[in-house]
Amino acid sequence: MLKAGVISELIVVALLSAMMGYYLWLVSKGRPLPKIRRIPAVEAIEEGIGRCAEMGRPMHYAPGDFGQISGEWGPAVVSALNIYKYTLKLAAKHEVPVYTSLPGVAEIIPLVQGIAREAYREEGKPELYKEENILYYGPSAYKIARCGTVLRNNVALNVQVGVFYTEIQSHAVARQIGAINIGGTTRWTAMYGQAITCDYVLICEEVLAAGTLVSGDPGMTASLAGEDVVKMFLIALGAIGIVLGLLGNPALNSLLRM
């Protein structure tokens, strides 16, 4: 006998799979997908890089405290790296130096180096790649070293997007030297720090949407669209449940317990 609630969970999983499959099918047929809305924090990256070029100051990028692309935080890390490549390409156009602070996860080092080389090469400026600007810090030193990188290089733009636990200090330092702060994290418990110190913020799932937007990858767009349809369905289901509950009708509650 199935455990109570399993059938309703299976229905949700089946619906999610079906919607993602449908949008992936649209991709395979070359049909248009839903467009991702404009995201102010993403648009502000180009503005911030232009400001760096005008002031003759570099920028700083940190892809999160957690650098593993496997596990529950994998999608957020991949999105952060997509935004990183997008940022590097914009910086290459204006020849703005980019200092990158990496977390205490060694496996991300060659990945970030490869992304940086590719970004500069795609912009036709491979000579701008400087390995010494990609800085790896151990887990214990990462927080304070990031602050040092921001302050020592007098950056005019500080972008920190990814899975963060302790990012508020480096944002505060960047604010003190007049840099534009752009932040984003999928950890809602760390959201408050970025909301306080950043000029522009990607709130939780906006990180995934932004990563998809800048990548231009149809497969990622299809997955995001399918997920959003299921979320709208669940929100509608919740609203119906509230109304039925207020009317004293337990029908939906009984259905979800199946």
DRENPA-3360 file (N, C-alpha, C; in nm, 2 decimals, always signed):
BEGIN
1 = MLKAGVIS = +0.08/-0.12/+0.00/+0.00/+0.00/+0.00/+0.09/+0.13/+0.00 ~ +0.05/+0.22/-0.08/+0.13/+0.34/-0.09/+0.11/+0.43/+0.03 ~ +0.21/+0.50/+0.07/+0.21/+0.60/+0.18/+0.11/+0.71/+0.14 ~ +0.04/+0.77/+0.24/-0.05/+0.88/+0.22/+0.02/+1.00/+0.16 ~ -0.04/+1.05/+0.06/+0.02/+1.17/+0.00/+0.11/+1.14/-0.12 ~ +0.14/+1.02/-0.14/+0.24/+0.98/-0.25/+0.18/+1.00/-0.39 ~ +0.05/+0.97/-0.40/-0.02/+0.98/-0.53/-0.02/+1.12/-0.58 ~ -0.06/+1.21/-0.49/-0.06/+1.35/-0.53/+0.08/+1.41/-0.56;
9 = ELIVVALL = +0.18/+1.36/-0.50/+0.32/+1.40/-0.53/+0.36/+1.35/-0.67 ~ +0.32/+1.22/-0.70/+0.34/+1.16/-0.83/+0.28/+1.24/-0.94 ~ +0.15/+1.29/-0.91/+0.08/+1.37/-1.01/+0.16/+1.50/-1.04 ~ +0.21/+1.56/-0.94/+0.28/+1.69/-0.96/+0.41/+1.66/-1.04 ~ +0.48/+1.55/-1.00/+0.60/+1.52/-1.08/+0.57/+1.49/-1.22 ~ +0.46/+1.41/-1.24/+0.43/+1.38/-1.38/+0.39/+1.50/-1.46 ~ +0.32/+1.59/-1.40/+0.28/+1.72/-1.46/+0.40/+1.80/-1.50 ~ +0.50/+1.81/-1.40/+0.62/+1.89/-1.43/+0.70/+1.82/-1.55;
17 = SAMMGYYL = +0.71/+1.69/-1.55/+0.78/+1.62/-1.65/+0.71/+1.65/-1.79 ~ +0.58/+1.64/-1.79/+0.50/+1.66/-1.91/+0.52/+1.80/-1.97 ~ +0.52/+1.90/-1.88/+0.53/+2.04/-1.93/+0.67/+2.06/-1.98 ~ +0.77/+2.01/-1.91/+0.91/+2.03/-1.96/+0.93/+1.96/-2.09 ~ +0.87/+1.84/-2.10/+0.88/+1.76/-2.22/+0.81/+1.83/-2.34 ~ +0.70/+1.90/-2.31/+0.63/+1.97/-2.41/+0.71/+2.09/-2.47 ~ +0.77/+2.17/-2.38/+0.85/+2.28/-2.42/+0.98/+2.24/-2.49 ~ +1.03/+2.13/-2.45/+1.15/+2.07/-2.52/+1.11/+2.02/-2.66;
25 = WLVSKGRP = +0.99/+1.97/-2.67/+0.94/+1.93/-2.80/+0.93/+2.05/-2.89 ~ +0.88/+2.16/-2.84/+0.87/+2.29/-2.91/+1.01/+2.33/-2.96 ~ +1.11/+2.32/-2.88/+1.25/+2.35/-2.92/+1.29/+2.26/-3.03 ~ +1.26/+2.13/-3.03/+1.31/+2.04/-3.13/+1.24/+2.07/-3.26 ~ +1.12/+2.13/-3.26/+1.04/+2.17/-3.38/+1.08/+2.31/-3.43 ~ +1.16/+2.38/-3.35/+1.20/+2.51/-3.39/+1.09/+2.62/-3.37 ~ +1.00/+2.59/-3.28/+0.89/+2.68/-3.25/+0.92/+2.77/-3.14 ~ +0.86/+2.89/-3.13/+0.90/+2.99/-3.03/+0.86/+2.95/-2.89;
33 = LPKIRRIP = +0.94/+2.99/-2.80/+0.92/+2.96/-2.65/+0.87/+3.09/-2.59 ~ +0.81/+3.08/-2.47/+0.78/+3.20/-2.39/+0.90/+3.28/-2.36 ~ +0.89/+3.41/-2.37/+1.01/+3.50/-2.35/+1.02/+3.53/-2.20 ~ +1.15/+3.54/-2.16/+1.18/+3.57/-2.02/+1.17/+3.72/-2.01 ~ +1.11/+3.77/-1.90/+1.09/+3.92/-1.89/+1.23/+3.98/-1.86 ~ +1.23/+4.11/-1.88/+1.35/+4.19/-1.85/+1.38/+4.19/-1.70 ~ +1.51/+4.17/-1.67/+1.55/+4.16/-1.53/+1.64/+4.28/-1.50 ~ +1.60/+4.38/-1.42/+1.68/+4.50/-1.39/+1.82/+4.47/-1.35;
41 = AVEAIEEG = +1.84/+4.37/-1.26/+1.97/+4.34/-1.21/+2.07/+4.30/-1.32 ~ +2.02/+4.23/-1.42/+2.10/+4.18/-1.54/+2.13/+4.30/-1.62 ~ +2.03/+4.39/-1.65/+2.06/+4.51/-1.73/+2.16/+4.60/-1.66 ~ +2.16/+4.60/-1.52/+2.25/+4.69/-1.45/+2.39/+4.65/-1.46 ~ +2.42/+4.52/-1.50/+2.56/+4.47/-1.51/+2.63/+4.55/-1.62 ~ +2.56/+4.57/-1.74/+2.62/+4.65/-1.85/+2.64/+4.79/-1.81 ~ +2.54/+4.85/-1.74/+2.56/+4.99/-1.69/+2.68/+5.00/-1.60 ~ +2.69/+4.90/-1.51/+2.80/+4.91/-1.41/+2.94/+4.89/-1.48;
49 = IGRCAEMG = +2.95/+4.81/-1.58/+3.07/+4.79/-1.66/+3.11/+4.92/-1.73 ~ +3.00/+4.98/-1.79/+3.03/+5.11/-1.86/+3.08/+5.21/-1.76 ~ +3.03/+5.21/-1.64/+3.08/+5.30/-1.53/+3.23/+5.27/-1.50 ~ +3.26/+5.14/-1.49/+3.40/+5.10/-1.47/+3.49/+5.16/-1.58 ~ +3.45/+5.15/-1.70/+3.53/+5.19/-1.81/+3.55/+5.35/-1.81 ~ +3.44/+5.42/-1.77/+3.45/+5.56/-1.76/+3.55/+5.61/-1.65 ~ +3.54/+5.53/-1.54/+3.62/+5.57/-1.42/+3.76/+5.51/-1.42 ~ +3.79/+5.42/-1.52/+3.92/+5.35/-1.52/+3.94/+5.26/-1.40;
57 = RPMHYAPG = +3.84/+5.20/-1.35/+3.85/+5.11/-1.24/+3.80/+4.97/-1.28 ~ +3.85/+4.87/-1.21/+3.81/+4.73/-1.25/+3.68/+4.69/-1.18 ~ +3.64/+4.57/-1.20/+3.52/+4.51/-1.13/+3.55/+4.38/-1.06 ~ +3.46/+4.34/-0.98/+3.48/+4.21/-0.90/+3.36/+4.12/-0.92 ~ +3.39/+3.99/-0.94/+3.28/+3.89/-0.95/+3.31/+3.78/-0.86 ~ +3.20/+3.73/-0.78/+3.21/+3.62/-0.70/+3.10/+3.52/-0.73 ~ +3.12/+3.40/-0.77/+3.01/+3.31/-0.81/+2.96/+3.23/-0.69 ~ +2.97/+3.27/-0.57/+2.91/+3.21/-0.46/+3.01/+3.14/-0.36;
65 = DFGQISGE = +2.96/+3.10/-0.25/+3.04/+3.04/-0.15/+3.05/+2.89/-0.17 ~ +2.96/+2.84/-0.26/+2.95/+2.69/-0.29/+2.97/+2.67/-0.43 ~ +3.08/+2.60/-0.47/+3.12/+2.59/-0.61/+3.10/+2.46/-0.68 ~ +3.03/+2.36/-0.61/+3.00/+2.23/-0.67/+2.88/+2.24/-0.76 ~ +2.90/+2.18/-0.88/+2.79/+2.19/-0.98/+2.70/+2.07/-0.97 ~ +2.73/+1.98/-0.87/+2.64/+1.86/-0.85/+2.56/+1.89/-0.72 ~ +2.46/+1.81/-0.69/+2.38/+1.83/-0.57/+2.27/+1.93/-0.58 ~ +2.21/+1.96/-0.47/+2.09/+2.05/-0.47/+2.12/+2.19/-0.51;
73 = WGPAVVSA = +2.25/+2.24/-0.49/+2.28/+2.38/-0.53/+2.34/+2.39/-0.68 ~ +2.34/+2.27/-0.75/+2.40/+2.27/-0.88/+2.34/+2.37/-0.98 ~ +2.20/+2.38/-0.99/+2.14/+2.47/-1.08/+2.18/+2.62/-1.05 ~ +2.19/+2.66/-0.93/+2.23/+2.79/-0.89/+2.37/+2.82/-0.93 ~ +2.46/+2.72/-0.91/+2.60/+2.74/-0.95/+2.61/+2.76/-1.10 ~ +2.54/+2.67/-1.17/+2.55/+2.68/-1.32/+2.50/+2.82/-1.37 ~ +2.39/+2.86/-1.31/+2.33/+3.00/-1.34/+2.43/+3.11/-1.31 ~ +2.50/+3.10/-1.20/+2.60/+3.20/-1.16/+2.71/+3.20/-1.26;
81 = LNIYKYTL = +2.75/+3.08/-1.31/+2.86/+3.08/-1.41/+2.82/+3.13/-1.54 ~ +2.69/+3.11/-1.58/+2.64/+3.17/-1.70/+2.64/+3.32/-1.70 ~ +2.60/+3.37/-1.58/+2.60/+3.52/-1.56/+2.75/+3.57/-1.56 ~ +2.84/+3.49/-1.51/+2.98/+3.52/-1.51/+3.03/+3.54/-1.65 ~ +3.00/+3.44/-1.74/+3.05/+3.45/-1.88/+2.99/+3.57/-1.95 ~ +2.86/+3.59/-1.92/+2.80/+3.71/-1.98/+2.87/+3.84/-1.94 ~ +2.90/+3.85/-1.81/+2.97/+3.96/-1.75/+3.11/+3.98/-1.81 ~ +3.18/+3.87/-1.82/+3.31/+3.88/-1.88/+3.31/+3.93/-2.03;
89 = KLAAKHEV = +3.21/+3.89/-2.10/+3.20/+3.93/-2.24/+3.18/+4.08/-2.25 ~ +3.09/+4.13/-2.16/+3.06/+4.27/-2.16/+3.19/+4.35/-2.12 ~ +3.26/+4.29/-2.02/+3.38/+4.36/-1.97/+3.49/+4.36/-2.08 ~ +3.50/+4.25/-2.16/+3.59/+4.24/-2.27/+3.57/+4.35/-2.37 ~ +3.44/+4.38/-2.40/+3.41/+4.48/-2.50/+3.47/+4.62/-2.46 ~ +3.46/+4.65/-2.33/+3.51/+4.78/-2.28/+3.65/+4.77/-2.22 ~ +3.71/+4.65/-2.23/+3.85/+4.63/-2.17/+3.86/+4.66/-2.03 ~ +3.76/+4.62/-1.95/+3.76/+4.64/-1.81/+3.81/+4.51/-1.74;
97 = PVYTSLPG = +3.92/+4.53/-1.65/+3.97/+4.41/-1.58/+3.87/+4.36/-1.48 ~ +3.86/+4.22/-1.47/+3.77/+4.15/-1.38/+3.85/+4.07/-1.28 ~ +3.83/+4.10/-1.16/+3.89/+4.01/-1.05/+3.78/+3.92/-1.00 ~ +3.81/+3.79/-1.00/+3.72/+3.68/-0.97/+3.76/+3.61/-0.84 ~ +3.67/+3.61/-0.74/+3.70/+3.54/-0.61/+3.63/+3.41/-0.61 ~ +3.71/+3.30/-0.60/+3.65/+3.16/-0.60/+3.64/+3.11/-0.46 ~ +3.54/+3.03/-0.43/+3.52/+2.97/-0.30/+3.62/+2.85/-0.27 ~ +3.61/+2.79/-0.16/+3.70/+2.68/-0.12/+3.66/+2.55/-0.18;
105 = VAEIIPLV = +3.63/+2.54/-0.31/+3.60/+2.42/-0.37/+3.69/+2.41/-0.50 ~ +3.79/+2.32/-0.49/+3.90/+2.32/-0.59/+3.84/+2.29/-0.73 ~ +3.74/+2.21/-0.74/+3.69/+2.16/-0.87/+3.64/+2.28/-0.96 ~ +3.61/+2.39/-0.90/+3.55/+2.50/-0.98/+3.66/+2.58/-1.05 ~ +3.79/+2.57/-1.00/+3.90/+2.65/-1.06/+3.92/+2.63/-1.21 ~ +3.94/+2.50/-1.26/+3.96/+2.49/-1.40/+3.83/+2.52/-1.48 ~ +3.72/+2.51/-1.42/+3.59/+2.54/-1.49/+3.58/+2.69/-1.51 ~ +3.61/+2.77/-1.41/+3.61/+2.92/-1.42/+3.71/+2.96/-1.52;
113 = QGIAREAY = +3.83/+2.91/-1.51/+3.94/+2.95/-1.60/+3.90/+2.92/-1.75 ~ +3.84/+2.80/-1.77/+3.79/+2.77/-1.90/+3.69/+2.87/-1.95 ~ +3.59/+2.90/-1.87/+3.49/+3.00/-1.90/+3.55/+3.13/-1.94 ~ +3.64/+3.18/-1.86/+3.71/+3.31/-1.88/+3.78/+3.31/-2.02 ~ +3.86/+3.20/-2.04/+3.93/+3.20/-2.17/+3.83/+3.20/-2.29 ~ +3.73/+3.12/-2.28/+3.63/+3.12/-2.39/+3.56/+3.25/-2.41 ~ +3.52/+3.32/-2.30/+3.45/+3.45/-2.31/+3.54/+3.55/-2.38 ~ +3.67/+3.56/-2.34/+3.76/+3.65/-2.41/+3.78/+3.62/-2.55;
121 = REEGKPEL = +3.79/+3.49/-2.58/+3.82/+3.44/-2.71/+3.70/+3.47/-2.80 ~ +3.58/+3.45/-2.75/+3.46/+3.48/-2.83/+3.44/+3.63/-2.86 ~ +3.50/+3.71/-2.78/+3.50/+3.86/-2.81/+3.62/+3.91/-2.89 ~ +3.70/+3.81/-2.93/+3.82/+3.84/-3.01/+3.93/+3.91/-2.93 ~ +3.93/+3.90/-2.80/+4.03/+3.96/-2.72/+4.10/+3.86/-2.62 ~ +4.15/+3.75/-2.67/+4.21/+3.65/-2.58/+4.33/+3.70/-2.50 ~ +4.39/+3.81/-2.54/+4.50/+3.86/-2.47/+4.46/+3.93/-2.33 ~ +4.33/+3.95/-2.32/+4.28/+4.02/-2.19/+4.27/+3.91/-2.08;
129 = YKEENILY = +4.28/+3.78/-2.11/+4.27/+3.68/-2.01/+4.39/+3.68/-1.92 ~ +4.37/+3.70/-1.79/+4.48/+3.70/-1.70/+4.45/+3.60/-1.58 ~ +4.53/+3.49/-1.58/+4.50/+3.39/-1.48/+4.52/+3.44/-1.34 ~ +4.61/+3.54/-1.32/+4.63/+3.59/-1.19/+4.52/+3.67/-1.13 ~ +4.42/+3.70/-1.22/+4.30/+3.78/-1.17/+4.19/+3.68/-1.12 ~ +4.21/+3.55/-1.14/+4.12/+3.45/-1.09/+4.18/+3.40/-0.96 ~ +4.12/+3.44/-0.85/+4.18/+3.42/-0.72/+4.10/+3.31/-0.64 ~ +4.18/+3.21/-0.60/+4.12/+3.10/-0.52/+4.16/+3.12/-0.37;
137 = YGPSAYKI = +4.05/+3.12/-0.29/+4.07/+3.13/-0.14/+4.02/+3.00/-0.08 ~ +4.08/+2.96/+0.03/+4.03/+2.84/+0.11/+3.90/+2.88/+0.18 ~ +3.83/+2.78/+0.23/+3.70/+2.81/+0.29/+3.71/+2.91/+0.41 ~ +3.81/+2.90/+0.49/+3.83/+2.98/+0.61/+3.86/+3.13/+0.57 ~ +3.93/+3.15/+0.46/+3.98/+3.28/+0.42/+3.89/+3.35/+0.33 ~ +3.79/+3.28/+0.27/+3.71/+3.33/+0.16/+3.64/+3.46/+0.19 ~ +3.58/+3.47/+0.31/+3.50/+3.59/+0.34/+3.58/+3.71/+0.35 ~ +3.69/+3.71/+0.43/+3.77/+3.83/+0.45/+3.86/+3.86/+0.33;
145 = ARCGTVLR = +3.90/+3.76/+0.26/+3.98/+3.78/+0.14/+3.90/+3.85/+0.03 ~ +3.78/+3.81/+0.02/+3.69/+3.88/-0.08/+3.68/+4.03/-0.05 ~ +3.67/+4.06/+0.07/+3.66/+4.20/+0.11/+3.79/+4.27/+0.07 ~ +3.91/+4.20/+0.09/+4.04/+4.26/+0.06/+4.05/+4.28/-0.09 ~ +4.00/+4.19/-0.17/+4.01/+4.20/-0.31/+3.93/+4.32/-0.36 ~ +3.81/+4.34/-0.31/+3.72/+4.45/-0.34/+3.79/+4.59/-0.31 ~ +3.84/+4.59/-0.19/+3.90/+4.72/-0.13/+4.04/+4.75/-0.20 ~ +4.12/+4.65/-0.21/+4.26/+4.67/-0.26/+4.26/+4.71/-0.41;
153 = NNVALNVQ = +4.16/+4.66/-0.49/+4.16/+4.70/-0.63/+4.07/+4.81/-0.66 ~ +4.00/+4.87/-0.56/+3.91/+4.98/-0.57/+3.81/+4.97/-0.69 ~ +3.74/+4.86/-0.68/+3.65/+4.82/-0.79/+3.53/+4.92/-0.80 ~ +3.48/+4.94/-0.92/+3.36/+5.03/-0.94/+3.23/+4.95/-0.95 ~ +3.25/+4.81/-0.97/+3.13/+4.73/-0.98/+3.16/+4.60/-0.90 ~ +3.07/+4.55/-0.82/+3.08/+4.43/-0.74/+2.96/+4.34/-0.77 ~ +2.98/+4.23/-0.84/+2.87/+4.14/-0.87/+2.90/+4.01/-0.80 ~ +2.80/+3.97/-0.72/+2.81/+3.84/-0.64/+2.68/+3.77/-0.66;
161 = VGVFYTEI = +2.68/+3.66/-0.74/+2.56/+3.58/-0.77/+2.60/+3.44/-0.75 ~ +2.51/+3.37/-0.68/+2.53/+3.22/-0.66/+2.47/+3.18/-0.52 ~ +2.53/+3.07/-0.47/+2.49/+3.02/-0.34/+2.57/+3.09/-0.23 ~ +2.52/+3.18/-0.15/+2.60/+3.25/-0.05/+2.55/+3.22/+0.09 ~ +2.65/+3.23/+0.18/+2.62/+3.22/+0.32/+2.67/+3.35/+0.39 ~ +2.78/+3.41/+0.34/+2.83/+3.52/+0.41/+2.88/+3.62/+0.30 ~ +2.79/+3.70/+0.24/+2.83/+3.79/+0.14/+2.82/+3.93/+0.18 ~ +2.75/+3.96/+0.29/+2.72/+4.10/+0.33/+2.84/+4.18/+0.36;
169 = QSHAVARQ = +2.95/+4.12/+0.41/+3.07/+4.20/+0.44/+3.13/+4.27/+0.32 ~ +3.15/+4.19/+0.21/+3.21/+4.24/+0.09/+3.12/+4.34/+0.02 ~ +2.99/+4.32/+0.03/+2.90/+4.42/-0.03/+2.91/+4.55/+0.05 ~ +2.93/+4.54/+0.18/+2.94/+4.66/+0.26/+3.07/+4.74/+0.23 ~ +3.18/+4.66/+0.21/+3.31/+4.72/+0.17/+3.29/+4.79/+0.04 ~ +3.23/+4.72/-0.06/+3.21/+4.78/-0.19/+3.13/+4.91/-0.19 ~ +3.03/+4.91/-0.10/+2.95/+5.03/-0.09/+3.03/+5.15/-0.03 ~ +3.12/+5.12/+0.06/+3.20/+5.22/+0.12/+3.29/+5.29/+0.02;
177 = IGAINIGG = +3.34/+5.22/-0.09/+3.43/+5.28/-0.19/+3.35/+5.33/-0.31 ~ +3.22/+5.33/-0.30/+3.13/+5.39/-0.41/+3.11/+5.29/-0.53 ~ +3.12/+5.16/-0.51/+3.10/+5.07/-0.61/+2.95/+5.03/-0.62 ~ +2.90/+5.00/-0.74/+2.77/+4.95/-0.76/+2.77/+4.80/-0.72 ~ +2.67/+4.77/-0.64/+2.65/+4.63/-0.58/+2.54/+4.56/-0.65 ~ +2.57/+4.45/-0.71/+2.46/+4.36/-0.77/+2.48/+4.22/-0.71 ~ +2.37/+4.18/-0.65/+2.38/+4.05/-0.58/+2.26/+3.96/-0.61 ~ +2.28/+3.83/-0.58/+2.17/+3.73/-0.61/+2.21/+3.60/-0.54;
185 = TTRWTAMY = +2.11/+3.54/-0.48/+2.13/+3.41/-0.42/+2.00/+3.33/-0.41 ~ +2.01/+3.20/-0.42/+1.89/+3.11/-0.41/+1.86/+3.07/-0.27 ~ +1.95/+3.11/-0.17/+1.93/+3.08/-0.03/+1.85/+3.20/+0.03 ~ +1.72/+3.17/+0.06/+1.64/+3.28/+0.11/+1.69/+3.33/+0.25 ~ +1.76/+3.24/+0.32/+1.81/+3.28/+0.46/+1.93/+3.38/+0.44 ~ +1.99/+3.39/+0.33/+2.10/+3.49/+0.30/+2.05/+3.61/+0.23 ~ +1.92/+3.61/+0.19/+1.87/+3.72/+0.11/+1.87/+3.85/+0.17 ~ +1.85/+3.86/+0.31/+1.84/+3.98/+0.38/+1.97/+4.07/+0.36;
193 = GQAITCDY = +2.08/+4.00/+0.36/+2.21/+4.08/+0.35/+2.22/+4.15/+0.22 ~ +2.18/+4.08/+0.11/+2.19/+4.15/-0.02/+2.08/+4.25/-0.03 ~ +1.97/+4.23/+0.02/+1.86/+4.33/+0.02/+1.90/+4.46/+0.09 ~ +1.98/+4.45/+0.19/+2.03/+4.57/+0.27/+2.14/+4.64/+0.20 ~ +2.23/+4.57/+0.14/+2.36/+4.63/+0.09/+2.37/+4.65/-0.06 ~ +2.28/+4.59/-0.14/+2.29/+4.59/-0.29/+2.20/+4.69/-0.35 ~ +2.25/+4.74/-0.47/+2.17/+4.83/-0.55/+2.07/+4.76/-0.63 ~ +2.10/+4.64/-0.68/+2.02/+4.55/-0.75/+2.03/+4.41/-0.70;
201 = VLICEEVL = +1.92/+4.34/-0.69/+1.92/+4.20/-0.63/+1.84/+4.11/-0.72 ~ +1.89/+3.99/-0.74/+1.82/+3.87/-0.80/+1.77/+3.79/-0.68 ~ +1.64/+3.78/-0.67/+1.58/+3.72/-0.55/+1.55/+3.57/-0.58 ~ +1.62/+3.48/-0.51/+1.60/+3.34/-0.52/+1.59/+3.29/-0.66 ~ +1.47/+3.25/-0.71/+1.46/+3.19/-0.84/+1.49/+3.28/-0.96 ~ +1.50/+3.41/-0.93/+1.54/+3.50/-1.03/+1.69/+3.47/-1.08 ~ +1.77/+3.42/-0.99/+1.90/+3.38/-1.03/+1.90/+3.27/-1.14 ~ +1.81/+3.18/-1.13/+1.80/+3.07/-1.23/+1.74/+3.14/-1.36;
209 = AAGTLVSG = +1.65/+3.23/-1.35/+1.59/+3.29/-1.47/+1.69/+3.38/-1.54 ~ +1.77/+3.45/-1.46/+1.88/+3.53/-1.51/+1.99/+3.45/-1.58 ~ +2.02/+3.34/-1.52/+2.12/+3.25/-1.58/+2.07/+3.20/-1.72 ~ +1.94/+3.16/-1.72/+1.88/+3.11/-1.85/+1.88/+3.22/-1.95 ~ +1.84/+3.34/-1.91/+1.83/+3.46/-2.00/+1.96/+3.49/-2.07 ~ +2.06/+3.50/-1.99/+2.19/+3.54/-2.05/+2.26/+3.43/-2.13 ~ +2.22/+3.30/-2.10/+2.28/+3.19/-2.17/+2.22/+3.18/-2.31 ~ +2.09/+3.21/-2.33/+2.03/+3.20/-2.46/+2.01/+3.05/-2.49;
217 = DPGMTASL = +2.02/+2.96/-2.40/+2.01/+2.82/-2.43/+1.86/+2.78/-2.43 ~ +1.81/+2.72/-2.55/+1.67/+2.69/-2.56/+1.62/+2.58/-2.46 ~ +1.71/+2.48/-2.43/+1.68/+2.38/-2.34/+1.65/+2.43/-2.20 ~ +1.74/+2.52/-2.15/+1.72/+2.58/-2.02/+1.59/+2.66/-2.02 ~ +1.56/+2.73/-2.13/+1.44/+2.81/-2.13/+1.32/+2.73/-2.13 ~ +1.32/+2.61/-2.20/+1.21/+2.52/-2.20/+1.19/+2.46/-2.06 ~ +1.29/+2.43/-1.99/+1.28/+2.37/-1.85/+1.22/+2.48/-1.76 ~ +1.27/+2.60/-1.77/+1.22/+2.71/-1.69/+1.07/+2.74/-1.71;
225 = AGEDVVKM = +1.03/+2.74/-1.84/+0.89/+2.76/-1.88/+0.80/+2.65/-1.82 ~ +0.84/+2.52/-1.83/+0.77/+2.41/-1.78/+0.75/+2.42/-1.63 ~ +0.86/+2.46/-1.56/+0.85/+2.48/-1.41/+0.75/+2.59/-1.37 ~ +0.75/+2.70/-1.45/+0.66/+2.81/-1.42/+0.52/+2.77/-1.44 ~ +0.49/+2.69/-1.54/+0.35/+2.65/-1.56/+0.30/+2.57/-1.44 ~ +0.39/+2.48/-1.40/+0.35/+2.39/-1.28/+0.33/+2.48/-1.16 ~ +0.42/+2.58/-1.14/+0.40/+2.67/-1.02/+0.27/+2.74/-1.02 ~ +0.23/+2.79/-1.14/+0.10/+2.86/-1.15/-0.01/+2.76/-1.12;
233 = FLIALGAI = +0.00/+2.64/-1.16/-0.10/+2.54/-1.13/-0.11/+2.51/-0.98 ~ +0.00/+2.50/-0.92/+0.00/+2.48/-0.77/-0.05/+2.60/-0.69 ~ -0.02/+2.72/-0.74/-0.07/+2.84/-0.68/-0.22/+2.84/-0.69 ~ -0.27/+2.81/-0.81/-0.42/+2.81/-0.83/-0.48/+2.70/-0.74 ~ -0.42/+2.59/-0.73/-0.47/+2.48/-0.65/-0.47/+2.52/-0.50 ~ -0.37/+2.59/-0.46/-0.37/+2.64/-0.32/-0.48/+2.74/-0.30 ~ -0.51/+2.83/-0.39/-0.62/+2.93/-0.38/-0.75/+2.86/-0.37 ~ -0.77/+2.76/-0.46/-0.90/+2.68/-0.45/-0.91/+2.61/-0.32;
241 = GIVLGLLG = -0.80/+2.56/-0.27/-0.80/+2.49/-0.14/-0.84/+2.59/-0.03 ~ -0.79/+2.71/-0.03/-0.83/+2.81/+0.07/-0.98/+2.84/+0.07 ~ -1.03/+2.86/-0.05/-1.17/+2.89/-0.07/-1.26/+2.77/-0.02 ~ -1.22/+2.65/-0.06/-1.30/+2.54/-0.02/-1.29/+2.52/+0.13 ~ -1.17/+2.54/+0.19/-1.16/+2.53/+0.34/-1.24/+2.63/+0.41 ~ -1.25/+2.75/+0.36/-1.34/+2.85/+0.42/-1.48/+2.82/+0.42 ~ -1.52/+2.74/+0.31/-1.66/+2.70/+0.29/-1.69/+2.57/+0.36 ~ -1.58/+2.51/+0.43/-1.60/+2.39/+0.50/-1.60/+2.26/+0.42;
249 = NPALNSLL = -1.55/+2.27/+0.29/-1.55/+2.16/+0.20/-1.41/+2.09/+0.20 ~ -1.40/+1.97/+0.25/-1.27/+1.90/+0.26/-1.23/+1.83/+0.14 ~ -1.29/+1.85/+0.02/-1.27/+1.77/-0.10/-1.12/+1.78/-0.14 ~ -1.06/+1.90/-0.15/-0.92/+1.91/-0.19/-0.83/+1.85/-0.09 ~ -0.85/+1.87/+0.03/-0.77/+1.82/+0.14/-0.77/+1.66/+0.13 ~ -0.88/+1.60/+0.10/-0.89/+1.46/+0.09/-0.81/+1.41/-0.03 ~ -0.82/+1.49/-0.14/-0.75/+1.45/-0.26/-0.60/+1.46/-0.24 ~ -0.55/+1.56/-0.17/-0.41/+1.57/-0.15/-0.35/+1.46/-0.06;
257 = RM = -0.44/+1.40/+0.02/-0.40/+1.30/+0.11/-0.39/+1.16/+0.05 ~ -0.43/+1.15/-0.08/-0.43/+1.03/-0.15/-0.28/+0.97/-0.17;
% end
